[in-house]
Amino acid sequence: MRDMTDKVALITGASRGIGAETARAFVAAGAQVVLLARSDDAIAGLARDLGEDRALALPCDVADFGAMADAVQTATDGFGKIDVLVNNAGVIEPVSHLATADPKAWARAIDINLTGVFNGMRAALPGMIERGSGTILTVSSGAAHRAIEGWSHYCASKAGAAMLTEAADLENRDHGLRIMGLSPGTVATQMQREIKASDVNPVSKLDWSDHIPPEWVAQALLWMCTGDADDWIGREVSLRDPAIRARIGLTD
């Protein structure tokens, strides 16, 4: 068991899938968690399940910097600090070709997947810099590094978030911060159901059994908070790598 006693983790997109499983894993390891999502009922229910002394649910649209800054302040007031920021919130819709993409929906995806990562970093970094410690983890994707049909918004936003994570490391490693990304591969979540329904590219053709469970991603994020992952600071951990899975202790 990786020990997160006395640590506080703020997790975006915590209402389901990777975010919810990450919250469960961090609490099981002894941490307190701050759950952020637009779905108030879902994160409130998760907070009750985890224990209201261990979890704080805060409705928040990550694309709104004011809302994110307020959430970070509320979390800091409630738990005293933020040790870990998990930038997990993201959307795959609208899947469409560029020639027919809805401009407003396309821009909204960028706001969530990329600007949302910036907003989380911008709100959390000053407190971490002041304390001289903190870990920021960005949930990335293979789509950050190659184009996929119908996913121009997703690929562009994930590529931007990956570069943003590198920039955050460049600027803040000397302040004692640990900043890195995680590329999990395809994960058995609601997002994969939406991808399957689009039937537009090779990822949508994958069988459900091809996807890893979200619990694996949660365990990877937990491991990335430990010194054992320090070699990956400023880089991106790939959960598709069998050696990484073995190092974390994940097996089929």
C-alpha positions in Angstrom: 0.0 0.0 0.0 1.4 3.4 -1.0 1.0 5.7 2.0 -0.7 9.1 1.3 -1.5 9.8 5.0 -1.8 13.6 5.6 -1.8 14.3 1.9 -4.6 16.2 0.2 -5.4 15.5 -3.5 -7.6 17.6 -5.7 -9.1 15.6 -8.6 -10.9 17.1 -11.5 -13.5 15.1 -13.5 -14.1 13.1 -10.3 -17.7 12.2 -10.9 -17.1 8.9 -12.7 -14.5 6.7 -14.4 -10.8 7.5 -13.9 -11.5 10.4 -11.6 -13.8 8.5 -9.2 -11.5 5.5 -9.1 -8.6 7.8 -8.4 -10.4 9.3 -5.5 -11.1 5.8 -4.0 -7.5 4.8 -4.4 -6.2 7.9 -2.8 -8.5 7.7 0.2 -7.7 4.0 0.6 -4.0 5.1 0.8 -4.8 7.6 3.6 -5.3 10.8 1.7 -8.1 13.4 1.9 -9.5 14.2 -1.5 -11.3 17.2 -3.1 -13.7 16.1 -5.8 -14.4 18.5 -8.7 -16.9 18.0 -11.5 -19.9 19.7 -13.0 -22.1 16.9 -11.8 -23.0 17.9 -8.2 -25.1 14.9 -7.3 -22.5 12.4 -8.5 -19.5 13.9 -6.5 -21.7 14.5 -3.5 -22.7 10.8 -3.5 -19.0 9.7 -3.9 -18.0 12.0 -1.0 -20.6 10.4 1.2 -19.3 6.9 0.2 -15.7 7.9 1.0 -16.5 9.7 4.2 -17.2 13.4 4.6 -14.1 13.7 6.8 -12.0 12.3 3.9 -13.7 13.8 0.9 -15.0 17.3 -0.1 -17.3 17.6 -3.1 -17.1 20.9 -5.0 -19.2 21.5 -8.2 -16.9 23.2 -10.6 -16.5 23.8 -14.3 -12.8 23.5 -14.9 -13.1 25.8 -18.0 -14.0 28.7 -15.7 -10.9 30.0 -14.0 -12.9 31.9 -11.3 -14.7 28.7 -10.4 -11.4 26.7 -10.3 -9.7 29.4 -8.2 -12.6 29.4 -5.7 -12.5 25.6 -5.5 -8.8 25.6 -4.7 -9.3 28.3 -2.1 -12.2 26.4 -0.5 -10.2 23.2 -0.5 -7.2 24.9 1.1 -9.5 26.5 3.7 -11.0 23.1 4.5 -8.0 20.8 4.4 -5.2 23.3 4.9 -3.3 22.7 1.6 -3.2 20.8 -1.7 -0.4 18.3 -2.1 -1.5 16.8 -5.4 -3.5 18.1 -8.3 -4.8 15.5 -10.8 -5.8 17.1 -14.0 -8.2 14.5 -15.2 -11.3 16.3 -16.6 -11.8 15.8 -20.3 -14.4 15.2 -23.0 -14.3 13.3 -26.3 -17.5 14.9 -27.8 -18.1 16.2 -30.4 -16.5 13.5 -32.6 -16.7 14.9 -36.1 -14.6 15.7 -39.1 -13.2 19.2 -39.3 -15.2 20.1 -42.3 -18.5 19.5 -40.4 -17.4 20.3 -36.8 -19.6 22.7 -34.8 -17.2 25.6 -34.0 -18.8 26.3 -30.6 -18.7 22.6 -29.5 -15.1 22.3 -30.8 -14.0 25.3 -28.8 -15.8 24.1 -25.7 -13.8 20.8 -25.9 -10.6 22.9 -26.0 -11.8 24.9 -23.0 -12.3 21.8 -20.9 -9.4 19.6 -22.1 -6.7 22.3 -22.4 -7.7 25.5 -20.7 -9.1 23.4 -17.8 -5.6 22.0 -17.2 -4.1 25.5 -17.3 -6.8 26.7 -14.9 -6.0 23.9 -12.4 -2.3 24.6 -12.6 -2.7 28.4 -12.3 -4.9 28.1 -9.3 -2.8 25.5 -7.5 0.7 26.5 -8.3 1.1 29.6 -6.0 0.3 27.6 -2.9 2.6 24.7 -3.9 5.4 27.1 -4.7 5.0 28.9 -1.4 5.3 25.5 0.4 8.1 24.3 -1.8 6.4 21.0 -2.6 3.5 19.5 -4.6 2.7 17.1 -7.4 0.8 17.9 -10.5 -0.4 15.0 -12.7 -2.0 15.5 -16.1 -4.0 12.6 -17.6 -2.7 12.6 -21.2 -3.4 10.4 -24.2 -1.8 8.7 -27.1 -3.9 11.2 -29.1 -1.5 13.9 -27.8 1.1 12.5 -30.2 -0.7 11.4 -33.3 -3.8 12.5 -35.3 -6.9 10.3 -35.2 -9.8 10.7 -37.5 -12.7 12.7 -36.1 -10.7 13.7 -33.0 -9.1 17.0 -34.1 -10.4 18.7 -31.0 -9.2 15.9 -28.7 -5.8 15.5 -30.3 -5.1 19.2 -30.4 -6.2 19.7 -26.8 -4.3 16.7 -25.4 -1.2 17.8 -27.3 -1.5 21.2 -25.8 -2.0 19.8 -22.3 1.1 17.6 -22.7 3.2 20.6 -23.7 1.7 22.7 -20.9 2.7 20.0 -18.5 6.3 20.1 -19.8 6.3 23.9 -19.5 5.0 23.7 -15.9 7.8 21.3 -15.0 10.4 23.6 -16.7 9.2 26.6 -14.7 8.6 24.9 -11.3 10.9 21.9 -10.8 13.4 24.2 -9.0 10.6 25.2 -6.6 10.5 21.6 -5.4 7.4 20.6 -7.5 6.9 17.2 -9.3 5.0 17.6 -12.5 4.4 14.9 -15.1 1.8 13.3 -17.4 0.2 9.9 -17.7 -0.8 8.3 -21.0 -3.1 5.4 -19.9 -4.1 4.0 -23.3 -7.7 3.1 -23.8 -9.7 2.7 -20.5 -13.0 1.0 -19.9 -15.1 4.1 -19.1 -18.1 5.9 -20.4 -15.9 7.9 -22.7 -15.1 4.6 -24.5 -18.8 3.9 -24.9 -19.1 7.3 -26.6 -16.1 6.5 -28.8 -17.6 3.1 -29.7 -20.9 4.8 -30.7 -19.1 7.2 -33.1 -17.8 4.3 -35.2 -15.5 6.7 -37.0 -11.9 5.5 -36.4 -9.8 2.4 -35.4 -10.2 3.2 -31.7 -14.0 2.9 -32.0 -13.6 -0.6 -33.5 -11.9 -2.0 -30.4 -13.6 -4.6 -28.3 -14.5 -3.7 -24.7 -12.0 -6.4 -23.5 -9.2 -4.4 -25.2 -9.5 -1.6 -22.6 -7.8 -1.5 -19.2 -9.8 -1.0 -16.1 -9.9 2.6 -14.6 -8.6 1.1 -11.3 -5.2 0.6 -13.1 -5.1 4.3 -14.0 -5.9 5.2 -10.4 -3.0 3.0 -9.1 -0.7 4.5 -11.7 -1.5 8.0 -10.5 -1.0 7.0 -6.9 2.4 5.5 -7.8 3.3 8.7 -9.6 3.0 10.5 -6.2 5.9 8.5 -4.8 9.6 8.9 -5.2 9.7 5.7 -7.3 8.3 7.7 -10.2 10.9 10.6 -9.9 12.7 9.5 -13.0 9.5 10.5 -15.0 9.3 14.1 -13.6 8.8 16.4 -16.6 7.9 13.4 -18.8 5.0 11.2 -19.7 4.4 7.8 -18.2 2.9 5.3 -20.6 0.7 2.7 -19.1 0.9 0.8 -22.3 4.5 -0.1 -21.4 4.6 -3.6 -19.8 7.7 -2.6 -17.8 5.7 0.3 -16.3 2.8 -1.9 -15.4 5.1 -4.4 -13.8 6.8 -1.6 -11.8 3.5 -0.4 -10.5 2.3 -3.9 -9.7 -0.4 -4.2 -12.3 -1.2 -7.6 -13.9 -3.8 -8.9 -16.3 
